[in-house]
Amino acid sequence: MNNAFPNDAAAYAGERASSPAARRSHWSHAYIVGINIVSLACALGVWQTLTLALQSPYFPSPAQILTAFLQLAKNGDILGNSLMTHVWASLYRILVGFGVSVVLGVPLGLLMGLYKNVYASMRSVIEPFRFIPPIAWIPLAIIFFSGITRYAFLIVIGAFFPIFTAALVGVSRVEPIHRKVALVHGAGKLYILTRIVIPTVLPDILGGMRVGLGAAWLTIVAAELTGGEPIGLGRMMINYSELLRIPEVVVGMIIIGLLGLAMNEVLLLIEKYLFRWRWQVTL
């Protein structure tokens, strides 16, 4: 009798895997991958066609970009720094600054969302800073900071407010009835925060983190373009732009785009794992 349960479970799992819904899901994933490959091929084809039509030294072809990437990966840049050195320098700065933004933005957003009087009393101080672009802080950052603190400061300025605002606005989505039911059953503030508020606000926080991640990459490239350190993808790009070496500049742009895409996909995977039900709603 006991041996029947594993067999039944295996049979049920196999039945689910071979069900029409499962087959449609696998086909849908394969279709999406195929469409993306076709789209990429079309984009490269249009790029190559424009290159042949323009015949401009300032509009390199995909083949020239690939050659420049291989040369950078093999020999490094004109200053002797390897491509991985530039990649890791920018990625490390992003991770530090973005991590600090999350650590500061989420608790402060939750706090001011839960205690609206605190936000109302500090709004005239907080909101003006939200509209100052991170690039405007670069001269002050160069004067007052150096090394990783300079880049972390600028990234926090860029990534903090999307995360903070997402947490702040997300608190308003918490249903009052849920809080009241918990209070009736004797729940404390910590229980309500961890079991009701945070699970409700977390989708908004992850969305704010994705927006903040884009702002972080925008900020770090601008900071590296003007900073004094010789490493970083932004610095590599400005070095080659001064020599009119456009393929190497585009290599840096493509690497930044791919790194940003990879980090965004990680956040999406986390969101899909935590909130599977949100991805199952269709018409």
N, C-alpha and C positions, 0 to 999 in steps of 0.2 A: 504493500500500500504506500509506504514511504517513498519507494523508488519511482512511483508514478508522478510525483510532483515535479522533480527536475525534468523528466521527459515531457510533461505537459508544458512546463515553462519554456523549454527549448522549442517545442512544437509551436507554441504561441508566438515566440520571438521570430521563428522562421516564417510563420504565417504573416506576421506584421511586415517583415522585410520584403515579402513577395506580394504584399497587398497592392491594389491599384494606386492608393495614395502614396505609398513608399516609392513605387516605380515612377509616378509623376514627379515626386520630389527629386529623385536622382536624375530624371530626364531634364527637369528644370535647371538643376545645377550645371549639368553638362551643356545645356543650351546657353546659359549665361556665360560660361567660360568660352564657349565657341564664339558667341557674339562679340565678347571682348577681344578675342584674338583677331577676328575679322576687322573690328574697329581699329585696332592698333595697326594692322597691316594696311588698311586704307589710309590712316593718318601718315604712315611712313611713305606710302606711295604718293600722296599729295605733296608731302615735303620734298621727296626726290624730284617730282615733276617741277615744282617751283624752283628748285635749285638749278635744274637744267635750263629752265626758261629765263631765269634772271642772270645766271652766269656772273654772280657777284662774289668777290672774296669775303664779303661780310655776311654771307648767307651760306654757311657750310652744309654739306650734304650729310645724310645719316652715316655714310661710309667714313667721312672725315671725322665725324664725332666718335665713331667706334675706334678709329685709329688713334685719335687723341686720348681716349680712355685707356686703351692698351698701353700706350706710351707712358701715361701717368702712372698706371698700375705697376709697370715694370721698372721705370727709371725715376719716378718721383717728379717733383716740379723743378722749376729753374733754380730754386734755392736749396735743393737737395732734400726737401721734406717729402716723405712718401705720401701717397694718396690716402692710405689708411690713417696716417697721422692727422691729416686735415679732417677726415671723416670723424674720427674719434674725438678730436678736440671740439668740434661743433656739437656732436651728439652728447658728449659729457656735459657741456654747458646747458644744453636743452634739458637734460634729465635733472640736473641740479635746480635750475630755475623753475622748471615746470613742477617739480616735486614740492618746492617751497610754496609755489602758488596754490597747489592743492591743499597743503597743510594749513595755510593761512585762510584761503578763500572759503573752504567748506565750513569750518567751525564758525567763522565770522558771519557767513551768510545764514547759517542755521540760527545763530544767536539773534541776529537782527530780524530774522523772519519770525522767530518765536516771540521776541519782545519788540513789538513794533514801535513802542515809544522810544527805545534806544536808537533805532534807525531814523525815526522822525526828528529826533533831537540832533543827530549828527549828519543829516542829509546834506545840509549846506556845505559841509566839509568834505564829504565823500564824493558826491556827484560831480563837482567840477573836475576832480582828478580823473574821472572816467573818460572825459572827453579830450584830455591832453594826450596826443599820440606818443607812444614810447620813443619814437625817433627824436622828439623834442627834448628828451631827457639825456641824450647822448653827450652833449657838451658838459653837463654837470657830472655825469658818470665818469667821464674821462678825468675831470678835475679831482673828484673826491674818492674814486675807487681805482683799484688795479687788479689784474688777474681775474680769477674766477668770480670774485665778488662784483666786479663791474658788469660782467655778462649776466650773472644771476639777478642783479638788481634790475637791469633793463628787461629781462625776460619776465620777472615778477610783475613789473609795471604793465607789461603787455598781456600776460595770461591771467593775472589775478581777477580782473573785473568780470570777464565772462563766467568764470567759475563762481565767484562771489554772487553775481546777479542770478545765476541759475539756481543756486541754493536758496537765495533770498526769496525768489518768486515761487520756487517749488514748495516752500512751506505752506503757501496759501492754498495748495491743492489738497492738503490733508483734510479729510472729512471731519468736521467737529463731532459727529455722532460716534466715530470710532474712539476719539479721545474720551468722550463722555461715558461710553460703555466700559472702557478700561478703568476710569475713575470709580465707577459704580462698583466694580469688582475689586477695588482696593489697590489698583496699580499705582506705583509711584512715578515720579517724573522721569527717572532713569529708564524704567520699563517703557513708558510712552515714547520717549525719545528713540530708544534703540529698536523697538518692535513696531512702532506705528509711524513716527515722523520720518526717520531715516529711510526705511524701505519705500515710503511714498515719494520722497524727494530724490532718491538715488537715480532714477531715470533722467531727471532734469540735470542732476549734477554731472552725469556721464556725458550728456549732450553739451553742457557748458565746458567740460574738459576737452571735448573735441574741438570746439571753437577756440578755446584758449591755446590748444596745441598749435593751431594755425597761426595765431598771433605770436606765439613763442618763436616759431621758425621765421616769421617775418621780422621779428625784432632782432634775432641773433645774427641774421645775415646783414642787416643794416649796421649793427654794432661792430661786426667783424670788418665791414667795409671801411669803417672810420677808426677802428681801434689800432693800437700800436703793435700788437703781437703778430708774429709772422705765420702763425698756423691757424687753421680754420677754413672752411669752404668759402666763406665770404672773402677772406683775405687772399686765398688762392685765385679767386675769380678776378679781384681787382688787380692783382699782380699781372695776370695774363691780359686783362683789358688794356693796361698801359702799354703792352707790347703789340696790341691789335691781334692777339691770338684768340680769335673768336671760338674755334672748336673747343679749346680747353675751358673757356668761360661757360659754354653750353653744357659741357660735361659736369661742371659744378652745379649748374641749375638742375640738370636731370637727377643727379645724386640726391640733392635736397628734396626734390619732388618724390623720389622713391622712398627715402627715409621717412618723410612725412606720411606717405601712403601706408607704409608698413606700421608705423605707430598708430595711425588712425584705425587700421584693420585690427590691431590688438585691442583697442578700446571697443570696437564693434563686436569682436568675439566675446569680450567680457560682458557686454550688454546683452548679447544674444543668449549667453549662458545663464545670466541672472534673471532675465526677463523673457523667457522663451515664449510665453503666451502673447507678448506684444508682436512677435514676428509670425504668429499663426493667424492673425486677423486678416481676412481677405474678403472681397466682394464677389 
